[in-house]
Amino acid sequence: MKLDFSEFFAQYEALVAEVDSVFNRVADMHGDCINCGSGCSDCCHALFDVSLIEALYINHKFLERYPFGEERSNIIEAANTVDRKIYKRKRQLYRDSMKGSEPRELLEAMAKERVRCPLLNSEDKCTMYDIRPITCRLYGIPTNIGGKAHTCGLSKFEPGKPYPTVSLDVIQDRLAKISLELCKSIKSNYKELPGVFVPVSMALITNYDEEYLGLKEPKKKGA
């Protein structure tokens, strides 16, 4: 069965358009504070996860753009390498949490991790810039996550001064709603699926088939 996510991809693209509009408005007001530009890849080394709808969208567009060929193979190889590194780091953070480390400390440690995005080519340019995640689109302007302000370390926004700030919590809520509606529409058997977040690397290499999406029972070992 071929799954059609076009309705939900359209909702996601509408949200992306809103996000781009917000970035542009802030850039018009405080362009001298933003250092984003061709050749800067600081945000391409940030470690973050994407929602289910973003992961499906990125995966779909990647397969559409690179159905086969050397470039596809190179990106997949890079994604596998990155995913192993992220897995090891997350395992270490999990062990730290079991030892009593504070959740805020762990989140801050994760935010400081530097992992090269598999979509970043040898010229330090994104191979799929037009479909980059929302987190990438907002990097460079002030954001707020869980009540704490964040901005790019290369920007010129001054601490303590009032600037237009984007609430990433609000955006994540909207992404979660799209993901939930998608899962309801396909009647997924996995209640946890709408809340699954993965790195871009895993979004690229995952096979989002009927089994993964909970539309049929998983294959038994040896079957």
CYANA upper distance limits for C-alpha pairs under 8 A (distance plus 0.5 A):
  5 PHE  CA      9 PHE  CA      6.52
  5 PHE  CA    182 LEU  CA      8.15
  6 SER  CA     10 ALA  CA      6.52
  7 GLU  CA     11 GLN  CA      7.09
  8 PHE  CA     12 TYR  CA      6.70
  8 PHE  CA     53 ILE  CA      8.14
  8 PHE  CA    178 ILE  CA      7.11
  8 PHE  CA    182 LEU  CA      7.09
  9 PHE  CA     13 GLU  CA      6.56
  9 PHE  CA     53 ILE  CA      8.02
  9 PHE  CA     57 TYR  CA      7.06
 10 ALA  CA     14 ALA  CA      6.67
 11 GLN  CA     15 LEU  CA      6.93
 11 GLN  CA    178 ILE  CA      7.82
 12 TYR  CA     16 VAL  CA      6.74
 12 TYR  CA     53 ILE  CA      7.86
 12 TYR  CA     54 GLU  CA      8.14
 12 TYR  CA    175 LEU  CA      8.00
 12 TYR  CA    178 ILE  CA      7.97
 13 GLU  CA     17 ALA  CA      6.67
 14 ALA  CA     18 GLU  CA      6.95
 15 LEU  CA     19 VAL  CA      6.76
 16 VAL  CA     20 ASP  CA      6.64
 16 VAL  CA    134 ILE  CA      7.10
 17 ALA  CA     21 SER  CA      6.65
 18 GLU  CA     22 VAL  CA      6.78
 19 VAL  CA     23 PHE  CA      6.79
 19 VAL  CA    134 ILE  CA      7.75
 19 VAL  CA    137 ARG  CA      7.84
 19 VAL  CA    138 LEU  CA      7.78
 20 ASP  CA     24 ASN  CA      6.66
 20 ASP  CA    137 ARG  CA      7.29
 20 ASP  CA    138 LEU  CA      8.28
 21 SER  CA     25 ARG  CA      6.71
 22 VAL  CA     26 VAL  CA      6.83
 23 PHE  CA     27 ALA  CA      6.59
 23 PHE  CA    137 ARG  CA      8.12
 23 PHE  CA    138 LEU  CA      6.86
 23 PHE  CA    141 ILE  CA      7.62
 24 ASN  CA     28 ASP  CA      6.59
 25 ARG  CA     29 MET  CA      6.89
 26 VAL  CA     30 HIS  CA      6.36
 26 VAL  CA     31 GLY  CA      7.80
 26 VAL  CA    141 ILE  CA      7.78
 26 VAL  CA    164 PRO  CA      7.23
 27 ALA  CA     31 GLY  CA      4.88
 27 ALA  CA     34 ILE  CA      7.45
 30 HIS  CA     34 ILE  CA      7.54
 32 ASP  CA    156 LYS  CA      7.94
 33 CYS  CA    155 SER  CA      6.10
 33 CYS  CA    156 LYS  CA      4.78
 33 CYS  CA    157 PHE  CA      5.87
 34 ILE  CA    140 GLY  CA      6.53
 34 ILE  CA    141 ILE  CA      7.33
 34 ILE  CA    155 SER  CA      5.68
 34 ILE  CA    156 LYS  CA      6.95
 34 ILE  CA    157 PHE  CA      8.18
 35 ASN  CA    140 GLY  CA      7.61
 35 ASN  CA    154 LEU  CA      7.06
 35 ASN  CA    155 SER  CA      5.93
 35 ASN  CA    156 LYS  CA      8.11
 36 CYS  CA     40 CYS  CA      7.01
 36 CYS  CA    140 GLY  CA      6.87
 38 SER  CA    125 LYS  CA      7.95
 39 GLY  CA    123 GLU  CA      8.31
 39 GLY  CA    124 ASP  CA      6.62
 39 GLY  CA    125 LYS  CA      7.16
 40 CYS  CA    124 ASP  CA      7.97
 41 SER  CA     45 HIS  CA      7.60
 41 SER  CA    124 ASP  CA      6.70
 41 SER  CA    125 LYS  CA      7.77
 42 ASP  CA     46 ALA  CA      7.80
 43 CYS  CA    136 CYS  CA      7.08
 43 CYS  CA    139 TYR  CA      7.04
 43 CYS  CA    152 CYS  CA      8.50
 44 CYS  CA    115 VAL  CA      8.39
 44 CYS  CA    116 ARG  CA      6.65
 44 CYS  CA    117 CYS  CA      5.98
 44 CYS  CA    120 LEU  CA      7.44
 44 CYS  CA    136 CYS  CA      8.21
 45 HIS  CA    114 ARG  CA      5.50
 45 HIS  CA    115 VAL  CA      5.22
 45 HIS  CA    116 ARG  CA      5.00
 45 HIS  CA    117 CYS  CA      6.43
 46 ALA  CA    111 ALA  CA      7.63
 46 ALA  CA    112 LYS  CA      8.10
 46 ALA  CA    113 GLU  CA      7.14
 46 ALA  CA    114 ARG  CA      6.01
 46 ALA  CA    115 VAL  CA      6.70
 46 ALA  CA    116 ARG  CA      8.06
 46 ALA  CA    117 CYS  CA      8.47
 47 LEU  CA    110 MET  CA      7.46
 47 LEU  CA    111 ALA  CA      6.88
 47 LEU  CA    112 LYS  CA      8.33
 47 LEU  CA    113 GLU  CA      6.47
 47 LEU  CA    114 ARG  CA      6.83
 47 LEU  CA    115 VAL  CA      6.63
 47 LEU  CA    199 PRO  CA      8.13
 48 PHE  CA    111 ALA  CA      8.12
 48 PHE  CA    199 PRO  CA      6.59
 49 ASP  CA    197 PHE  CA      6.02
 49 ASP  CA    198 VAL  CA      5.27
 49 ASP  CA    199 PRO  CA      4.77
 49 ASP  CA    200 VAL  CA      7.21
 50 VAL  CA     54 GLU  CA      6.41
 50 VAL  CA     55 ALA  CA      6.59
 50 VAL  CA    133 PRO  CA      7.84
 50 VAL  CA    197 PHE  CA      5.79
 50 VAL  CA    198 VAL  CA      5.98
 50 VAL  CA    199 PRO  CA      6.51
 50 VAL  CA    200 VAL  CA      7.19
 51 SER  CA     55 ALA  CA      6.59
 51 SER  CA    172 GLN  CA      8.38
 51 SER  CA    175 LEU  CA      7.19
 51 SER  CA    176 ALA  CA      7.52
 51 SER  CA    179 SER  CA      8.01
 51 SER  CA    195 GLY  CA      7.81
 51 SER  CA    196 VAL  CA      7.01
 51 SER  CA    197 PHE  CA      5.29
 51 SER  CA    198 VAL  CA      7.42
 52 LEU  CA     56 LEU  CA      6.63
 52 LEU  CA    176 ALA  CA      8.38
 52 LEU  CA    179 SER  CA      6.32
 52 LEU  CA    193 LEU  CA      8.16
 52 LEU  CA    194 PRO  CA      6.77
 52 LEU  CA    195 GLY  CA      7.68
 52 LEU  CA    196 VAL  CA      6.45
 52 LEU  CA    197 PHE  CA      6.63
 52 LEU  CA    198 VAL  CA      8.29
 53 ILE  CA     57 TYR  CA      6.59
 53 ILE  CA    175 LEU  CA      7.40
 53 ILE  CA    178 ILE  CA      7.32
 53 ILE  CA    179 SER  CA      5.72
 53 ILE  CA    182 LEU  CA      8.48
 54 GLU  CA     58 ILE  CA      6.52
 54 GLU  CA    133 PRO  CA      7.33
 54 GLU  CA    175 LEU  CA      8.47
 55 ALA  CA     59 ASN  CA      6.52
 55 ALA  CA    198 VAL  CA      7.81
 55 ALA  CA    200 VAL  CA      7.56
 55 ALA  CA    203 ALA  CA      5.40
 55 ALA  CA    204 LEU  CA      8.25
 56 LEU  CA     60 HIS  CA      6.51
 56 LEU  CA    203 ALA  CA      7.55
 56 LEU  CA    208 TYR  CA      7.88
 57 TYR  CA     61 LYS  CA      6.65
 58 ILE  CA     62 PHE  CA      6.46
 58 ILE  CA    131 ILE  CA      7.35
 58 ILE  CA    132 ARG  CA      8.24
 58 ILE  CA    133 PRO  CA      8.42
 58 ILE  CA    203 ALA  CA      7.31
 58 ILE  CA    204 LEU  CA      7.48
 59 ASN  CA     63 LEU  CA      6.71
 59 ASN  CA    203 ALA  CA      6.29
 59 ASN  CA    204 LEU  CA      5.66
 59 ASN  CA    205 ILE  CA      8.25
 59 ASN  CA    206 THR  CA      8.23
 60 HIS  CA     64 GLU  CA      6.59
 61 LYS  CA     65 ARG  CA      6.52
 61 LYS  CA    131 ILE  CA      8.14
 62 PHE  CA     66 TYR  CA      6.32
 62 PHE  CA     67 PRO  CA      8.35
 62 PHE  CA    128 MET  CA      8.38
 62 PHE  CA    204 LEU  CA      7.58
 63 LEU  CA     67 PRO  CA      5.55
 66 TYR  CA     71 GLU  CA      7.92
 66 TYR  CA     72 ARG  CA      5.91
 67 PRO  CA     72 ARG  CA      7.82
 68 PHE  CA     72 ARG  CA      6.43
 68 PHE  CA     73 SER  CA      8.04
 69 GLY  CA     73 SER  CA      6.94
 70 GLU  CA     74 ASN  CA      6.64
 71 GLU  CA     75 ILE  CA      6.74
 72 ARG  CA     76 ILE  CA      6.66
 73 SER  CA     77 GLU  CA      6.58
 74 ASN  CA     78 ALA  CA      6.67
 75 ILE  CA     79 ALA  CA      6.51
 75 ILE  CA    118 PRO  CA      6.36
 75 ILE  CA    119 LEU  CA      6.96
 76 ILE  CA     80 ASN  CA      6.66
 76 ILE  CA    118 PRO  CA      8.26
 76 ILE  CA    204 LEU  CA      7.65
 76 ILE  CA    205 ILE  CA      6.96
 77 GLU  CA     81 THR  CA      6.85
 78 ALA  CA     82 VAL  CA      6.63
 78 ALA  CA    118 PRO  CA      5.59
 79 ALA  CA     83 ASP  CA      6.43
 79 ALA  CA    117 CYS  CA      8.25
 79 ALA  CA    118 PRO  CA      5.54
 79 ALA  CA    201 SER  CA      5.04
 79 ALA  CA    202 MET  CA      7.49
 79 ALA  CA    204 LEU  CA      7.50
 79 ALA  CA    205 ILE  CA      7.49
 80 ASN  CA     84 ARG  CA      6.83
 80 ASN  CA    201 SER  CA      7.41
 80 ASN  CA    202 MET  CA      8.23
 80 ASN  CA    205 ILE  CA      7.86
 81 THR  CA     85 LYS  CA      7.08
 82 VAL  CA     86 ILE  CA      6.74
 82 VAL  CA    115 VAL  CA      7.57
 82 VAL  CA    116 ARG  CA      7.81
 82 VAL  CA    117 CYS  CA      7.95
 82 VAL  CA    118 PRO  CA      7.46
 82 VAL  CA    201 SER  CA      7.00
 83 ASP  CA     87 TYR  CA      6.56
 83 ASP  CA    199 PRO  CA      8.11
 83 ASP  CA    201 SER  CA      6.20
 83 ASP  CA    202 MET  CA      6.80
 84 ARG  CA     88 LYS  CA      6.81
 85 LYS  CA     89 ARG  CA      6.81
 86 ILE  CA     90 LYS  CA      6.57
 86 ILE  CA    115 VAL  CA      8.34
 87 TYR  CA     91 ARG  CA      6.62
 88 LYS  CA     92 GLN  CA      6.85
 89 ARG  CA     93 LEU  CA      6.83
 90 LYS  CA     94 TYR  CA      6.59
 91 ARG  CA     95 ARG  CA      6.78
 92 GLN  CA     96 ASP  CA      6.71
 93 LEU  CA     97 SER  CA      6.68
 93 LEU  CA    106 LEU  CA      7.08
 94 TYR  CA     98 MET  CA      6.86
 95 ARG  CA     99 LYS  CA      6.94
 96 ASP  CA    100 GLY  CA      7.17
 96 ASP  CA    101 SER  CA      6.21
 96 ASP  CA    106 LEU  CA      8.47
 97 SER  CA    101 SER  CA      5.34
 97 SER  CA    102 GLU  CA      7.49
 97 SER  CA    103 PRO  CA      7.71
 97 SER  CA    106 LEU  CA      7.96
101 SER  CA    105 GLU  CA      7.35
101 SER  CA    106 LEU  CA      7.44
102 GLU  CA    106 LEU  CA      6.92
103 PRO  CA    107 LEU  CA      6.69
104 ARG  CA    108 GLU  CA      6.64
105 GLU  CA    109 ALA  CA      6.61
106 LEU  CA    110 MET  CA      6.65
107 LEU  CA    111 ALA  CA      6.67
108 GLU  CA    112 LYS  CA      6.92
109 ALA  CA    113 GLU  CA      7.20
116 ARG  CA    120 LEU  CA      7.69
117 CYS  CA    200 VAL  CA      8.08
117 CYS  CA    201 SER  CA      7.80
118 PRO  CA    201 SER  CA      6.90
119 LEU  CA    126 CYS  CA      6.01
119 LEU  CA    127 THR  CA      5.97
119 LEU  CA    128 MET  CA      7.25
120 LEU  CA    124 ASP  CA      6.12
120 LEU  CA    125 LYS  CA      5.93
120 LEU  CA    126 CYS  CA      5.11
120 LEU  CA    127 THR  CA      6.74
121 ASN  CA    125 LYS  CA      6.02
121 ASN  CA    126 CYS  CA      6.75
121 ASN  CA    127 THR  CA      6.91
125 LYS  CA    129 TYR  CA      8.47
128 MET  CA    132 ARG  CA      6.82
132 ARG  CA    136 CYS  CA      6.80
132 ARG  CA    137 ARG  CA      7.50
133 PRO  CA    137 ARG  CA      7.05
134 ILE  CA    138 LEU  CA      6.87
135 THR  CA    139 TYR  CA      6.75
138 LEU  CA    143 THR  CA      8.22
139 TYR  CA    151 THR  CA      7.65
139 TYR  CA    152 CYS  CA      6.92
140 GLY  CA    151 THR  CA      6.62
140 GLY  CA    152 CYS  CA      5.44
140 GLY  CA    154 LEU  CA      8.46
140 GLY  CA    155 SER  CA      6.90
141 ILE  CA    151 THR  CA      6.32
141 ILE  CA    152 CYS  CA      7.43
141 ILE  CA    155 SER  CA      8.33
141 ILE  CA    165 THR  CA      7.98
142 PRO  CA    149 ALA  CA      7.38
142 PRO  CA    150 HIS  CA      6.27
142 PRO  CA    151 THR  CA      5.19
142 PRO  CA    152 CYS  CA      8.22
142 PRO  CA    157 PHE  CA      8.31
142 PRO  CA    163 TYR  CA      7.67
142 PRO  CA    164 PRO  CA      7.47
142 PRO  CA    165 THR  CA      5.45
142 PRO  CA    166 VAL  CA      6.97
143 THR  CA    149 ALA  CA      6.24
143 THR  CA    150 HIS  CA      5.72
143 THR  CA    151 THR  CA      6.74
143 THR  CA    165 THR  CA      5.51
143 THR  CA    166 VAL  CA      5.04
143 THR  CA    167 SER  CA      6.31
143 THR  CA    168 LEU  CA      7.06
144 ASN  CA    148 LYS  CA      5.86
144 ASN  CA    149 ALA  CA      4.95
144 ASN  CA    150 HIS  CA      6.47
144 ASN  CA    165 THR  CA      7.05
144 ASN  CA    166 VAL  CA      6.50
144 ASN  CA    167 SER  CA      5.29
144 ASN  CA    168 LEU  CA      6.44
144 ASN  CA    169 ASP  CA      8.07
145 ILE  CA    149 ALA  CA      7.00
145 ILE  CA    150 HIS  CA      7.96
145 ILE  CA    167 SER  CA      6.90
145 ILE  CA    168 LEU  CA      6.12
145 ILE  CA    169 ASP  CA      6.47
146 GLY  CA    169 ASP  CA      7.25
151 THR  CA    155 SER  CA      7.77
151 THR  CA    157 PHE  CA      8.17
157 PHE  CA    161 LYS  CA      8.37
167 SER  CA    171 ILE  CA      7.32
168 LEU  CA    172 GLN  CA      6.53
169 ASP  CA    173 ASP  CA      6.68
170 VAL  CA    174 ARG  CA      6.98
171 ILE  CA    175 LEU  CA      6.78
172 GLN  CA    176 ALA  CA      6.50
173 ASP  CA    177 LYS  CA      6.71
174 ARG  CA    178 ILE  CA      6.93
175 LEU  CA    179 SER  CA      6.71
176 ALA  CA    180 LEU  CA      6.56
176 ALA  CA    194 PRO  CA      7.18
176 ALA  CA    195 GLY  CA      7.49
177 LYS  CA    181 GLU  CA      6.67
178 ILE  CA    182 LEU  CA      6.63
179 SER  CA    183 CYS  CA      6.79
179 SER  CA    194 PRO  CA      5.66
179 SER  CA    195 GLY  CA      8.34
180 LEU  CA    184 LYS  CA      6.74
180 LEU  CA    194 PRO  CA      5.51
181 GLU  CA    185 SER  CA      6.63
182 LEU  CA    186 ILE  CA      6.97
183 CYS  CA    187 LYS  CA      6.48
183 CYS  CA    188 SER  CA      5.98
183 CYS  CA    193 LEU  CA      7.82
183 CYS  CA    194 PRO  CA      6.99
184 LYS  CA    188 SER  CA      7.00
186 ILE  CA    215 LEU  CA      8.04
187 LYS  CA    215 LEU  CA      7.60
188 SER  CA    193 LEU  CA      8.40
188 SER  CA    213 LEU  CA      6.66
188 SER  CA    214 GLY  CA      5.30
188 SER  CA    215 LEU  CA      5.90
189 ASN  CA    213 LEU  CA      8.39
189 ASN  CA    214 GLY  CA      5.33
189 ASN  CA    215 LEU  CA      6.78
189 ASN  CA    216 LYS  CA      8.34
190 TYR  CA    213 LEU  CA      7.84
190 TYR  CA    214 GLY  CA      5.94
192 GLU  CA    196 VAL  CA      7.27
193 LEU  CA    213 LEU  CA      7.88
198 VAL  CA    202 MET  CA      6.59
198 VAL  CA    203 ALA  CA      6.99
199 PRO  CA    203 ALA  CA      6.93
200 VAL  CA    204 LEU  CA      6.82
201 SER  CA    205 ILE  CA      7.17
202 MET  CA    206 THR  CA      6.31
207 ASN  CA    212 TYR  CA      7.88
208 TYR  CA    212 TYR  CA      6.13
208 TYR  CA    213 LEU  CA      7.00
209 ASP  CA    213 LEU  CA      6.77
210 GLU  CA    214 GLY  CA      6.61
210 GLU  CA    215 LEU  CA      5.48
210 GLU  CA    216 LYS  CA      6.75
211 GLU  CA    215 LEU  CA      6.33
211 GLU  CA    216 LYS  CA      5.92
211 GLU  CA    217 GLU  CA      7.00
211 GLU  CA    218 PRO  CA      6.22
219 LYS  CA    223 ALA  CA      7.29
